[in-house]
Amino acid sequence: MAGNAQQLRGNTRWVLSLNAVLVYVFFYAPIALLILYSFSDDQLVGRWGGFTLDWYRAFGQNDEVQNALSVSIRVALISTLLSVVLGTMAALSLERFRFRGNRIFDALLYLPVIIPDVTMAVMMLIFFTSLDDIIGLQVTKGFTTITLSHVAFSISFVSIVVRARLAGMSETLEEAAQDLYASRWQAFRFVTLPLILPGIVGGALLALTLSLDDVVITQFVAGPGSTTLPVYVFGLIRRGVSPLINAVSVVMLAASVLLVVLSLVAQRARGGSVT
Amino acid sequence: MTAAVEITGVTKRFDDVVAVDDIDLTIADGEFFAMLGPSGCGKTTTLRMIAGLEFPTEGSLQIFGEEVGTLPPNKRPVNTVFQNYALFPHMNLLENVGFGLKMKGVAKPETTQRALAAIELVQLGGMEKRRPNQLSGGQQQRVALARALVNEPKVLLLDEPLGALDLKLRQEMQGELKSLQRDLGVSFVFVTHDQEEALTMSDRIAVMDQGKLLQVGTPEEIYERPANRFVADFIGQTNLLEGTVADATTVVLENGTRVAAASDHAAGTKVALSLRPERANLATRDAAPSDGAGIDGTVAGITYLGNALVYRVALDWMEVEVRDENRPNADRLNAGDPVRVIWEPGAVAVVAE
C-alpha cells in the first residue's frame, strides 16, 4: 500500500517536471531562435549562414530604424509621464474622496483595459478627425496624436496599479500626519507618496512597456514621417522580410526584459507592506 | 482659569445622521477626562472634532480660549494617539517620533534630541532604528504615545488607545498612562467603551449615547448617582426595579412595596430603582427591613466567581442579582431557599428614562 502511494507520488512528480520543461520550451524556444538568427549571416530570416554582427550594424546605421526608435522612446517617455500623473491623481480621487458620479467614473476608468485595441484605435482616429470638424482644432497626425493615444490607454493601467496600493493603505496615516502639523501637501509628500511609490513605479513601467509595444492603435493615428519601432517592424514584414527584423526584435526584447528587471528591483528596494 | 477644551452647543451631522447632538462640555486644564459610551455614541466623533479631523456642523469649540471650529488639524495645539496607532510604516521609530517636530520646522539636531528623550520616556531606548512592524503591540502603543507627547501638546487626545492590547498589558498601560498624565500635568481626553477603564483612570467621565451627552461627573458621582437609566445600566452591574414616584422620599414598586428613596421627580413619574448587586443583602424572610425595604423572593441560581458569589433571586415579577463576598465560614444559600432582599438606606438610586 505504502509502496503504491510512493510510486504514485513518484509518477506525479515525473509528469509535473516534464510539464514544466515543456512549458519552458514552449515559452523560450522562439526567443532563443530569434536571438540565434539575429546573428545569422544569411539573407533569409530563418536560415543559419554563419555568425555575423551585420544586422546589428545595419540597425545602428539605418536612418529609418533610428528615426522610428527615437519616436518610440520619446512617445513612451512623454506618454508615461503624463499618464502616471493623471492616473495617480485619478486613483487618489477615487480612493480618497466620495463625489457625485464616483462609481460611474470608476467603471469608465476600466474601459480602455477591456475594449479591443482596434476599437480603441478607431475611436482615437475619429476623435482626432472630429476635433478638426467640430471645433476646428487641427491636429496633425503624427507624434502628438500617437502620444495622446498612448496616454489615453495607459491612464487606466496606471490608476489600477496605484489604486491597489492605496487600498492597502489606511487613511488614518494621512490624518496622523496632519495631526502632527503636516499640511495636506506635506502629508501627501512625506506619507502617502512614499507608501504608494512602488505602485507608481510599477504603473509607470507598465505604461512604458505598453507604449513601446503598441502596434494597432499607433498605426491608426500615426502620420507620415512619424512611426514607432513596432509599427516600422510590422511594415518591414509586409515589404519583404530581412533578418534586420531579428536584430530589431532582439533589441526590443532586451529593452523589455531590462524594464521588467528594473521594476522588480524597484519593488524590492521599497519593499514591505503598507498596513 | 481658562478651560483646556470648551464645547458649546456642538452638533455634527453626516448627511442625515446626527453623530453628535448639541453637546456642552468643559474639560479643565490638567484633567484626565474620559468619554465613555457604546460604539456609535458619538464619543470618537467628538474627539475628532477637538483634533480638527472633523468640523462641527453647529456650535463653538474652543481650545484654551481660542475658537478652533474649522481650523485644520495641523494648526491646533493638540495631538492624537490613534486607535490602531497609525504609525508610519516606512519610517523607523526615531523618524516616526520626530515627524511632528520636523513638520513644525524645528532644527534637526533638536528634533533628534527631543525624539530620543521621548523614546526614552516611554522606555523604548535603544530601539530607535526599528520599524513599526518590528515592534509588539504594546511597544507600538508606546511609540504612538511618544510621537504625540514629543510635541508638548496642550491637550492629548487618545482614541481607545488600549483597545488592541491584551488584558494584562492593558492594565499595566492604564497605570502608566495615569502616572504619565500626572507627571506631565497635561489634559488627557480619553475615548473608551470600557467602563471599568474609565472608572479606574479618569478624574471625570462623560457618558454618551446616541450622540447625546447624558452625564458628566467624577467616577464616584457617575456610579453612585447616575443621571438616568442608561447611565445606571451602562456603568457597572445593576438591578433596575420599575416603580412610580409617590412623593419626594418614597417610590412605589410594581408590586406595591413602598421604598424609601429620595428623588426630585414629580409624583407619578415612572422611574426605576437602581440597586447594585453588591449593595443588596439576602436575609431570612422574618428579617426586619432596615429602613430601606425588603422584598421577598426565592433563590433561583448561584454563580461562583471565586472572590464572590452571585445569587439570582426570583421575585414575584422579575429577577435580581445579589453579590456576596466569598468569606470563609459564611452560610451558603441554596437554590429554592426563601429569602428577603434588603439594603441599607441610601443604597439605591432613583433613575428616570
Contacts between the chains, C-beta under 8 A, distances in Angstrom:
chain1	res1	chain2	res2	distance
A	170	B	84	7.4
A	170	B	86	6.7
A	172	B	82	5.6
A	172	B	83	7.8
A	172	B	84	6.8
A	172	B	86	4.3
A	173	B	86	5.4
A	173	B	88	6.4
A	175	B	53	5.4
A	175	B	73	7.3
A	175	B	82	7.4
A	175	B	86	7.1
A	176	B	80	7.3
A	176	B	82	5.8
A	176	B	86	3.9
A	176	B	87	7.9
A	176	B	88	7.5
A	177	B	88	7.6
A	177	B	99	7.1
A	177	B	103	7.8
A	178	B	52	7.8
A	178	B	53	7.5
A	178	B	72	6.8
A	178	B	73	4.4
A	178	B	74	5.2
A	179	B	51	5.9
A	179	B	52	7.8
A	179	B	53	7.2
A	179	B	73	5.0
A	179	B	74	7.5
A	179	B	78	7.9
A	179	B	79	6.0
A	179	B	80	4.7
A	179	B	148	8.0
A	180	B	74	7.7
A	180	B	79	6.8
A	180	B	99	5.1
A	180	B	100	3.7
A	180	B	103	5.9
A	180	B	147	7.0
A	180	B	148	7.9
A	180	B	151	7.0
A	181	B	74	4.6
A	181	B	100	5.5
A	181	B	103	4.0
A	181	B	104	5.1
A	181	B	151	7.3
A	182	B	74	5.8
A	182	B	99	7.6
A	182	B	103	4.6
A	183	B	72	7.8
A	183	B	74	5.8
A	184	B	72	7.9
A	186	B	103	6.0
A	190	B	99	7.5
A	190	B	103	7.9
A	191	B	88	5.9
A	194	B	90	5.0
A	195	B	89	7.1
A	195	B	90	5.9
A	272	B	89	6.6
A	272	B	90	7.3
A	272	B	131	7.8
A	272	B	133	7.3
A	273	B	89	7.3
A	273	B	133	7.8
A	274	B	89	6.2
A	275	B	89	6.9
